[in-house]
Amino acid sequence: MNSTLTFTVTDDDTAVAVGSGSLPVLGTPRLLAWCEAATCAAIEPSLPAGSTSVGTRVELEHVGASAVGQRVEVTASSTYVDGRLHRFTVAARNVGDDGGGKVVATGEVTRVVVDVERFLSRL
């Protein structure tokens, strides 16, 4: 289970906009959301009918900046499966003419497969 998604940083994605800093660069919370989106895309084809997955653990190291207008490629690769538990390695790179493939983040996301009705009934 793998997936690759590409996003373009907008003003709404910056640290200033998401409240995680004062600079007009990609904010870590938005980058984390993009990493989770990649894991969702990777696991989706394997989900049984009536099921979804929920994020339960995240580890992310945001090591480089991405400016507004920069394209960022996010990959998720399955590294471990044990029943309902799925663990993914994630990585994000600046891509395009001005990105050079520079790694801007690496980490791990854990998701657990749940039955939608049963999960929602517990809320």
N, C-alpha and C positions, 0 to 999 in steps of 0.2 A: 504494500500500500504506500504509494507515493503521490505527491502532487506538487505542482509549481504554479504559483499565482504571481502576476505582476501588477503593481500599483504605481500610480504617479502621485508624488507628494504634493498636496495642495495647502493653501493657507489654513484650511480647517484641520489639517493633520499635524500642525506644528505644536511644539511644546507650549507656546503662548496660548494657542487656541484650546488645548486640552487641559491646561492648568498644571502642567508638570515642569514648568520652567519659564524663563523669560526670553529665550532665543527663538527666532523664526526658522527652526529646523525640525525635522521629523521628531515628534514626541514619542517617548518610550511607550506610553499606554496605547497609542495608535499602532505602533510597530508590534506590540504584543497581540493586539486584536488581529492584525494581519497574519501573524504566525498561527494563531488559533484558527483562523479561517482556512489556512492551508491544511491544518490537521483535519478539520471538518471535511474538506474536499477529498482528502485521502481516504478517510474512513467511510464516507457516505455510500459508496458502491457495495460495501460488504454488510451494511446494516439490514437486519431482518425487518419485515413489514411491521409497522407499529412501534419501531424503536428509533432512538436517536442516541447521540453521545453527549456527555457533559464533561467539561474540563474539571479536573480535580487537583492538578498540581502543575506549576509552571516554574521553570528556571530559565532566565533570559539574561544574557550579557550583551548590552548595547554598547558596542566598542567604536563606532564611527558615526559621523554626521551625514545626513542626507538633506540637501537644500530643497526648497520649493521648486517644483518642476522636474526634480530627479525621479527617474524610474527605479523602483526597488523590486527585485525578484525575490520571492520568499518560497523556500522549498521545505517540505515536510516528508520525512522518510520513516517508515515504521521500523522500529528497532527491537520491539518486544511485545508479545501478545500472550496473555494468560487468561483464558476465558473471556470475561467482559472487559478486562483491563488492556488498554493499548497505550504503548509509549512511543513517542515520535521524537526524533532529532529534527530541530528546525534551524534554518540558516537564512539570513537575508543579505543580499548583495546589491550595491548600486550598479545598475546596468545602463547601457547606451553609450553614446559618444563621449559623455562627460563622466561616466561612472567607472569604467575600466574594470568592472567585476570585483571591486573592493568589498570585502566582507564587512558588514556593519553590525551584525548580530549573530549569535549562536545560542542554542539552548535546547531545552527538552520540555515537551508538553505531554502530560498524561491525561487520557480520556477514558471514561467508563461508559459502556453501552447500557442504556436503561430502556425499560418499557415506558412509553410516553404517558399512557393513562395512569399506570401505577405511580409513576414519579409525580405527576401533577396532583393525584388524589391525596398525597401526603402533605401538600402545602397548606 
